[in-house]
Every structure is written in structure tokens, then in C-alpha cells.
Amino acid sequence: MLPHYNRFAAAGVAVRLDRAGPKLSNSGMWIDIALVVLAYLFGSVSSAILICRLLGLPDPRSQGSGNPGATNVLRIGGKKAAAATLAGDMLKGLIPVLIARAAGADMAVQSLVAVAAFLGHLYPVFFRFQGGKGVATALGVLLGLHWPVGLMTIGTWLMVAKVFRISSLAALVAMALTPAYVAWLRPEPVLLAAISFMTVLLFWRHRSNIRALVHGREGRIRSGDD
């Protein structure tokens, strides 16, 4: 009797676990969706606009290049305001990815979270979908997804910026090389697809800068800004 009972009991446990499986899976799916949505909302918070308001500076969307990013804030507010904007934009990309990883998300979900934060910066729901060009947020995302790739991209940006003194050119060269860095250091298809998608979007957002570079009209980084 006892062996039969044990077999029936084991079968009952197995059935209960099978029935619980979809519920656990659905719960995980909703957590993943929440992580992606929250990443987009987090990315939608414009560091440039908030910092300019706090410091009593003009709205970056109405001054300089009209772009709410660190480079334009440098033009209208100086180095301290630009540094704060740069840090804020990078954290928008870094923090959501780290939270997703801490929540146990796999690389596919982490990559979706990264893209969502990046899209939030480019098309922020809180600011009529008029966002920045995504360079600093992309750097934060890269540091979160795989920090060696992030450091190589930042190093490339710094090197090109030092030689040519053109921020947009440095960003375009650095991001153009990033998929190659990913393929070399972390060759995961889903990660490479996410980074490649962000690279294409970043180039699209820089289309006016590309035209200016082609015609020799792109502005240079000024070393004398306060």
C-alpha cells in the first residue's frame, strides 16, 4: 500500500507543479514588461531640462542647437551644468539595466530594458516626445550591459573628441564601432541586435550633424567654457 501511495503522492505533486508553472511564467512575464515600461519612463526624464530649470538657465530646447543634451547645455550653461547633465543622462541608461539584472532578468530582457531607456531619452513622454540624441544614455546602457564594451566606447569618444574637437563626430565614430566591440567581447546575438538598433537610431538623430560635418559647418568643442 505504501509504495502505491508514494507513487500517487508523487504524481499529485507533479500535477500541482505543472499547473503552477504557467502562473509562475506569467508572473515573470509581467515583471519583465514592468521593467521595460519603467525603463522607458525613467529614460523620459530629461536631465538637461531639469538641470537648466534648477540653475535658472534657458530651456535647452530653445537655445543653441535646440537639443536637450550635455553638449548644448555646455554651450548655454558651462561645464558644471553640462557635467551634471551628462551624469544624469548616463544614469538613465545605467540604472534600469542594473535593476533588471538584480531582478534576475536574462540578457534578452536586459537588452529590451536598455533599448526602452534609450527610446525614453530620444522620445520622452513627459516632454512631448522631444528628446536628446542619445549619446550619454547609450554610454550608460553599455556600461550596464557589459562594462568593458562601455569603457571601450567611452575611450573611443574621448580619443576622437581630443583629436578633432567635434562632439558629434566623436559620438558617431564611437557608436559605429560599438557593435564590433560587442561582437568581439560579448558575442550574444540579442545584445548585438539591441546595440545595432540603438546605433542606427543614434545616427538618425544625428542626421543634421552629419550634414553639417559633410559641409564643414559642424561646431567644435570650446575649451574655454566655464
Steps between C-alpha positions, in 0.01 A plus 500: 500500500771746596696478174180556302411792722844651445462467125157668506630773731796565272268518201277747685797724579607488137151599383489789745841622384391477136190704575704758689753528216299732272412724795866536591584559134229766464622671815851516358367636172318784676813584697698519176236727345502722808880529482481609135221755559673646806825525305325705231344730761834539677667584171228756429617722787707771328814577699582800283163669543480435875855615569455816295182576695675441832791726402281771351633442149300528176313196374756310288228426245479871419870589514812398313444192288160441657607156621440412869837337549831557673675663203230765461488558876876559483437776248234677704596418859866404522693196615331436836151494355619285210672254733185465710295443184748244371492309830121508514462375143749218555325390819170483309651226292704329769253473789211322318740237364651439845153469652399248233812296570438511876145376432642194327421603144686319224700679229198521267297692759799711602546594135132597469530708816806671354320583175196627694712738709673621184167557324375687806787746466444544127120522519404595858133470586535778761635757251278457192733233360768763431817352644873493454723312261584216734878498531535516879205268561648250254829511692316430825315211339826352373661522843203316646479228235873425482735752657810414289304593186385819670855596594627434148223716353571781747873472424430526128282807555767670710776425250306630197376804693855586610637476147220669303323706771159411352255336740262361238783345297637336814157358584440369149840331473472349848151359444586377151775287654294379795329207322849375409604530865194297601571234238854471633446517877142372553378329181138440599254545209230673707750746647655570161154558350406746776825697469477506121142632523607776738792588272268542201264718705789711628620560144144595400479751784834646386399542136522882520845468656607263222392753239693772683808278519484429127483873423761597760258699714484290817591688818805409704542443873622820662766451765432831667147434628450555875 
